[in-house]
Amino acid sequence: MYILKLGLNSYKKRLKRYVFIAVGVLIGLSLFFISAGGKKETGSSGETEKMKPVELTIWWWGEQEAPGIQDWMHESFELFQKDYPYVSFEEVLQTTDGLVPAIQTAIETKSGADILTPWPGFDVVRNYESFYPLKDYVSQEVLDNALVTDLVNYNGDVYGLPLYNIVNIFVYNKEMFKNAGIANWDNYQPDSWDDIMDACKKLKAIGITPFTIGFKDLFAADWLYGGFGLQWATEQDVLAVLEGRMKYTEPKMYEWMMPFYDLQVNGYVNDDLLSVDLYQGGIEHFINEKAAMSFIPDTLIAGNADQLGLDKMGAFMLPVMGDSIYKNYVNLSSAGNWVIGRWTPHPEEAGKFIELVRSPERLTAFYEQTGQFPADKRFAPAQFKDSITEMRWNIFRKGKKFGPYLSVFWPWEVQSLGTYVAPIKVLSGKSTPLEAAELVQEQVDKYLEMNPDVSVWKNWIKPLSAYYK
């Protein structure tokens, strides 16, 4: 049994949970205990079956980005209930803009969900005391095989398990590139930013908008910072700014926005970028062939290719532009970061369910049903359903070194009012990169004035220099 609810944009009151047990089931259980003399039976899992009903509530996000997860979740519920028939599920599918306030409300009220899927980085780390270290309830084998846990690791303990990973990349329309006379249009892989600017010039010359994005809901700025930022700066530079040892106005901190300035001053971006959200501007405009390029998570490529046409879809990684130690690394973030709230009365069952969804069988099923690559070191596709999926694996995953996704290393107050806003101002022509950097530094100063103790960030970030080697 499981119940689906749709998440609200914010939660003002404590979420009340109800378990409905049919009278017939109660009677059946009573007869069972009478006939068995009250003795508990051993389930197929080999553990003593607990007959007291348990309801696990899960607040999660992901169907918006990786369609198919919901069906996979429901299958997982049913499989789990074969070994644990006394467990029922209530799921709340969160909205994109409602996830952060929902998680924060759960933390403040210590209620609402047993398992949650917060954004990686700040949302997990700064609230680590509200979540169980997963080693308490999840096997070490599962933890050891998790791919990329830098954004959910604190003081050596893993607090969240990412379900799948995200690489932010450029997608392009092959037909438009061909019509513009761009060399190697069928497999375009630029060697420099100048190559991309040259392609933009040729596209604009024949009346095609080179690049499209949407900022109405701010979130596309996360994609840009996560994708571009690590070529210029490192996670240790973020810590230096938070500790006051460096300013965000240092060139290495803000030069990741210089490419956006180039796009804006040359008229290579869509005019409506402030009035459309990330899915409208970054995806729908591209699918509807209103622009030749977009910058999106690779998790969205398959759906775009199906709508645009496999023969028209191309993709490429950013060329090397900056000079940080991560300039040749692939930006990698995580999604579906499963955490267990310390307030749950059912941490054992929550841990067992997480172990189930991390089993090789369920990870393979996840890939088959969503087309996304699970965040697990043991996983490698046995086959590819199409050329786009094969390209994603070979170009953006196989044999790559993964670097820090800098966007989520900042406190939410700095991110939402600073690093999110900065590239938007640059791409909309309202600020230069340096002026945008000054805005970010203002938000850093305001945050530190109210929160001078940054020891949590230091304990999290400082050890990570060894993690990425």
C-alpha positions in Angstrom: 0.0 0.0 0.0 1.3 3.4 -0.8 -0.3 6.9 -1.1 0.8 9.6 -3.4 0.5 13.3 -2.5 1.7 16.3 -4.5 4.1 18.6 -2.7 3.0 22.2 -1.9 5.3 25.1 -2.5 5.8 25.5 1.2 4.7 23.8 4.3 3.4 26.1 7.0 2.1 23.4 9.3 3.3 20.1 10.5 2.3 17.4 8.1 0.0 14.9 9.7 0.2 11.3 8.7 -2.6 8.8 8.9 -2.4 5.0 8.6 -5.7 3.4 7.5 -6.0 -0.2 8.5 -8.9 -2.2 7.2 -11.1 -3.9 9.9 -10.7 -7.2 8.0 -6.9 -7.0 8.3 -7.1 -6.4 12.0 -9.4 -9.4 12.4 -7.0 -11.5 10.3 -4.0 -10.5 12.4 -5.9 -11.3 15.6 -6.8 -14.7 14.3 -3.2 -15.2 13.3 -1.9 -14.4 16.8 -4.5 -16.6 18.4 -3.6 -19.6 16.2 0.2 -19.0 16.5 0.0 -18.4 20.2 1.4 -14.9 19.8 4.6 -16.2 18.3 6.2 -14.0 15.6 7.1 -15.6 12.3 10.3 -15.2 10.4 9.9 -13.4 7.0 11.6 -14.3 3.8 14.3 -11.7 4.6 15.5 -13.9 7.4 14.6 -11.3 10.0 11.9 -11.4 12.6 8.8 -10.0 11.1 7.4 -7.0 13.0 3.7 -7.2 13.0 3.0 -3.6 14.1 2.2 -1.6 11.0 4.8 0.9 9.9 4.3 3.8 7.5 7.3 5.3 5.7 6.8 8.8 4.4 9.1 9.9 1.6 9.4 13.4 0.3 11.2 13.3 -3.0 12.0 15.2 -6.2 13.2 14.0 -9.6 10.3 13.1 -11.9 10.6 16.6 -13.4 14.2 16.0 -14.5 14.2 12.2 -15.0 10.7 11.0 -16.1 10.1 7.4 -15.1 11.4 7.6 -11.5 7.9 7.6 -10.1 7.0 4.2 -11.7 10.4 2.9 -10.5 9.6 4.1 -7.0 6.2 2.3 -7.0 7.9 -0.9 -8.1 10.4 -0.5 -5.3 7.6 -0.1 -2.8 6.0 -3.3 -3.9 9.2 -5.3 -3.9 10.0 -4.1 -0.4 6.6 -5.0 0.9 7.2 -8.6 -0.2 9.8 -9.0 2.6 8.3 -6.4 4.9 4.5 -6.6 4.5 3.9 -4.6 7.6 5.3 -1.5 5.9 3.2 0.9 3.9 4.4 4.0 2.0 3.2 7.6 1.6 5.1 9.6 -1.0 5.0 13.4 -1.5 6.4 14.5 -4.9 7.9 17.9 -4.3 7.8 20.8 -6.8 11.2 22.3 -7.9 10.6 25.6 -6.0 8.9 23.9 -3.1 11.7 21.4 -2.2 13.9 23.7 -0.1 11.1 25.2 2.1 9.6 21.7 2.5 12.9 20.2 3.7 13.5 23.2 6.0 10.1 22.8 7.5 10.7 19.1 8.2 13.9 20.0 9.9 12.4 22.8 12.0 9.4 20.8 13.1 11.2 17.4 13.2 8.4 15.8 11.4 6.8 15.3 8.0 9.0 12.6 6.4 11.2 9.6 7.3 13.2 9.8 4.1 13.9 13.1 2.2 15.8 14.0 -1.0 17.3 17.5 -0.4 19.5 19.3 -2.9 23.2 18.3 -2.5 25.7 20.5 -0.7 24.4 23.2 1.6 21.0 21.6 2.2 22.5 18.4 3.5 25.8 19.6 5.1 24.5 22.6 7.2 21.7 20.4 8.5 23.8 17.3 9.1 22.7 17.1 12.8 19.1 16.6 11.6 20.0 13.5 9.6 21.4 10.1 10.6 24.9 9.1 9.4 23.9 6.5 6.9 26.5 4.0 8.3 24.1 3.6 11.2 21.4 1.9 9.0 22.8 1.3 5.6 25.4 -1.4 4.7 29.1 -0.3 4.2 29.0 -2.0 0.8 26.3 0.4 -0.4 28.2 3.4 1.0 31.5 2.3 -0.5 30.0 2.0 -4.0 28.2 5.3 -4.0 29.6 7.5 -6.8 30.5 11.0 -5.8 29.5 11.7 -2.2 31.5 15.0 -1.8 28.3 17.0 -1.5 26.8 14.8 1.2 29.8 14.0 3.3 30.6 15.7 6.6 33.5 14.8 9.0 34.0 11.5 7.3 30.3 10.4 7.5 28.0 10.1 4.5 24.6 11.6 5.2 23.0 11.2 1.9 23.1 8.8 -1.1 22.7 10.3 -4.5 20.4 8.3 -6.8 21.8 9.6 -10.0 24.4 12.2 -11.2 24.2 15.3 -13.4 26.7 16.8 -15.8 25.9 20.2 -17.3 26.7 20.3 -21.0 26.0 22.2 -24.3 23.4 20.7 -26.7 23.2 21.9 -30.2 21.0 21.6 -33.3 23.0 19.8 -36.0 20.8 21.0 -38.8 21.2 24.7 -37.8 25.0 24.2 -37.5 25.1 22.7 -41.0 23.0 25.5 -42.5 25.3 28.1 -40.9 28.4 26.5 -42.5 30.0 25.4 -39.2 32.8 22.9 -39.6 32.3 19.4 -38.2 28.6 20.2 -37.6 27.8 16.5 -37.3 30.2 16.0 -34.3 31.0 19.5 -33.2 33.6 19.5 -30.3 35.1 23.0 -29.9 38.7 23.4 -28.8 38.2 26.9 -27.3 35.6 29.5 -26.3 36.6 31.4 -29.5 35.4 28.4 -31.5 32.0 28.7 -29.8 31.9 32.5 -30.4 32.7 31.9 -34.1 29.9 29.4 -34.4 27.5 32.0 -32.7 28.6 34.6 -35.2 27.8 32.3 -38.2 24.4 31.4 -36.7 23.4 34.9 -36.1 24.4 35.9 -39.6 21.7 33.6 -41.0 19.0 34.8 -38.6 19.3 32.1 -35.9 19.5 32.9 -32.2 22.7 31.1 -31.1 21.9 30.4 -27.4 18.8 30.1 -25.3 18.2 30.0 -21.5 15.5 30.9 -19.0 16.0 32.8 -15.7 12.5 33.5 -14.5 12.9 31.0 -11.6 16.6 31.5 -11.2 17.6 27.8 -11.2 19.3 27.9 -14.6 22.0 30.0 -12.9 22.9 26.9 -10.9 23.5 25.0 -14.1 25.8 27.7 -15.4 27.9 28.1 -12.2 28.1 24.4 -11.7 29.2 23.8 -15.2 31.6 26.8 -15.7 32.8 27.6 -12.2 35.3 24.9 -11.6 37.5 25.9 -14.5 38.5 29.0 -12.7 38.1 28.3 -8.9 38.1 25.5 -6.5 36.1 24.5 -3.4 39.0 25.8 -1.3 38.6 29.2 -2.9 35.0 29.2 -1.8 36.1 28.4 1.8 38.7 31.3 1.6 35.9 33.7 0.7 33.6 32.4 3.5 36.5 32.7 6.0 37.3 36.3 4.8 40.7 35.4 3.4 39.7 36.3 -0.1 37.0 38.4 -1.8 34.6 37.2 -4.5 35.9 40.2 -6.5 39.2 38.4 -7.1 39.3 37.5 -10.9 39.5 33.7 -10.3 36.1 33.9 -8.5 34.1 35.7 -11.1 35.8 35.1 -14.5 33.5 32.1 -15.0 31.0 34.8 -16.0 33.1 36.3 -18.8 31.8 33.9 -21.5 28.2 35.1 -20.6 29.3 38.7 -21.1 30.6 37.8 -24.5 27.3 36.2 -25.4 25.3 39.2 -24.2 27.3 42.0 -25.8 27.2 40.3 -29.1 23.5 39.6 -29.1 23.8 35.8 -29.1 21.2 35.1 -26.4 17.4 35.0 -26.5 15.6 38.3 -25.8 13.0 36.7 -23.4 15.5 35.1 -21.0 14.1 37.0 -18.0 10.4 36.1 -18.7 10.8 32.3 -19.2 11.8 29.7 -16.6 14.6 27.2 -17.0 12.5 24.6 -18.7 10.8 27.0 -21.1 14.0 28.9 -22.0 16.6 26.2 -21.7 14.6 23.3 -23.1 11.3 24.2 -24.9 12.9 27.0 -26.9 15.6 24.6 -28.0 13.2 21.7 -28.8 11.0 24.2 -30.8 14.1 25.3 -32.7 14.0 28.9 -31.5 17.8 28.7 -30.9 20.7 26.6 -31.9 22.3 25.9 -28.5 21.4 25.5 -24.9 23.2 24.5 -21.7 21.4 21.8 -19.7 22.0 18.8 -17.5 22.8 15.7 -19.5 19.9 14.0 -17.8 17.5 16.0 -20.0 19.2 15.1 -23.3 17.3 11.9 -24.0 13.9 13.6 -23.7 15.0 16.5 -25.9 16.4 14.1 -28.5 13.1 12.3 -28.7 11.2 15.5 -29.4 13.8 17.3 -31.6 14.9 14.1 -33.4 17.9 12.0 -32.8 19.4 13.0 -36.1 19.3 16.7 -35.1 20.7 16.5 -31.6 24.3 17.0 -30.8 26.2 17.7 -27.5 29.6 18.8 -26.4 31.6 19.5 -23.3 33.0 22.9 -22.4 36.5 23.5 -23.9 39.2 24.4 -21.4 39.0 28.1 -20.7 40.2 28.7 -17.1 43.4 27.7 -15.3 42.2 26.0 -12.1 43.4 22.5 -11.1 40.0 21.3 -12.3 40.1 22.8 -15.7 40.1 19.3 -17.3 37.6 17.8 -14.9 33.9 17.1 -15.6 31.5 19.0 -13.4 29.3 16.5 -11.5 26.4 17.1 -9.2 24.1 14.6 -7.7 20.3 14.3 -7.5 17.9 12.4 -5.4 20.1 12.5 -2.3 18.4 10.1 0.1 18.7 11.1 3.8 17.0 9.7 6.9 15.6 12.3 9.3 16.7 11.8 13.0 13.1 12.3 14.1 11.8 9.2 12.3 10.6 6.4 14.6 11.5 3.9 11.8 15.2 4.4 10.9 15.8 0.6 10.5 13.0 0.3 7.9 14.2 3.5 6.1 17.7 2.1 5.9 16.5 -1.3 4.6 14.5 0.5 1.9 17.5 2.6 0.8 19.5 -0.6 0.6 16.9 -2.2 -1.6 16.9 0.7 -4.1 20.7 0.6 -4.2 20.8 -3.1 -5.1 22.3 -3.9 -8.5 18.9 -5.1 -9.7 17.1 -1.9 -8.8 19.9 0.3 -10.2 19.7 -1.5 -13.5 15.9 -1.1 -13.4 16.4 2.6 -12.7 18.6 3.0 -15.8 16.2 1.0 -18.0 13.1 2.9 -16.8 14.5 6.5 -16.7 17.5 6.4 -19.1 19.6 7.9 -16.3 22.9 6.6 -15.0 22.8 5.6 -11.3 25.3 7.1 -9.0 27.0 3.8 -8.2 30.6 2.7 -9.0 29.4 -0.8 -9.9 27.1 0.4 -12.7 28.0 0.2 -16.4 25.3 0.0 -19.1 25.0 -3.5 -20.6 23.5 -1.8 -23.7 22.4 1.6 -24.9 18.9 2.2 -26.1 20.0 4.9 -28.6 23.1 6.8 -29.9 22.4 9.7 -27.5 22.6 7.6 -24.4 25.8 6.0 -25.7 27.3 9.4 -26.4 26.4 10.6 -22.9 28.2 7.6 -21.3 31.3 7.8 -23.5 31.8 11.5 -23.6 30.6 12.7 -20.2 31.0 9.7 -17.9 33.4 6.9 -18.9 36.9 7.3 -17.6 36.4 10.9 -16.5 37.7 12.8 -13.5 34.9 14.5 -11.6 35.4 17.9 -10.0 33.4 20.1 -7.5 30.0 21.5 -8.4 30.8 24.9 -6.9 27.3 26.3 -7.0 26.1 24.2 -4.0 29.1 24.9 -1.8 27.7 28.3 -0.7 25.2 28.9 2.0 21.7 29.1 0.6 21.4 32.8 1.5 24.5 33.6 -0.6 23.5 31.3 -3.4 19.9 32.4 -3.8 20.6 36.1 -3.6 24.2 36.1 -4.9 25.6 33.4 -7.2 22.2 32.7 -8.7 21.6 36.4 -9.5 25.1 37.3 -10.7 25.1 35.4 -14.1 21.5 36.5 -14.8 22.6 40.2 -14.5 25.5 39.6 -16.8 23.5 37.7 -19.5 20.7 40.2 -19.4 23.1 43.1 -19.8 22.5 44.7 -16.4 26.0 44.1 -15.0 29.5 43.4 -16.0 31.1 40.3 -14.5 33.0 42.5 -11.9 29.8 44.3 -10.9 28.0 41.0 -10.5 30.9 39.8 -8.4 30.5 42.8 -6.1 26.8 41.8 -5.6 27.9 38.3 -4.6 30.4 39.7 -2.1 27.7 41.9 -0.6 25.7 38.8 0.1 28.7 37.0 1.6 29.3 40.0 3.9 25.6 40.0 5.0 25.6 36.3 5.7 28.8 36.4 7.7 27.5 39.3 9.7 24.6 37.2 10.8 26.5 33.9 10.8 30.2 34.5 11.8 30.9 30.9 12.7 31.7 29.0 9.4 33.2 26.0 11.1 30.6 23.7 9.5 31.8 24.9 6.1 35.4 24.5 7.1 35.0 21.0 8.4 33.2 20.0 5.2 35.2 21.8 2.5 38.8 21.6 3.8 39.2 17.8 3.5 37.8 17.7 0.0 41.1 18.7 -1.7 42.1 15.1 -1.2 38.7 13.8 -2.4 39.1 15.0 -5.9 42.6 13.7 -6.6 
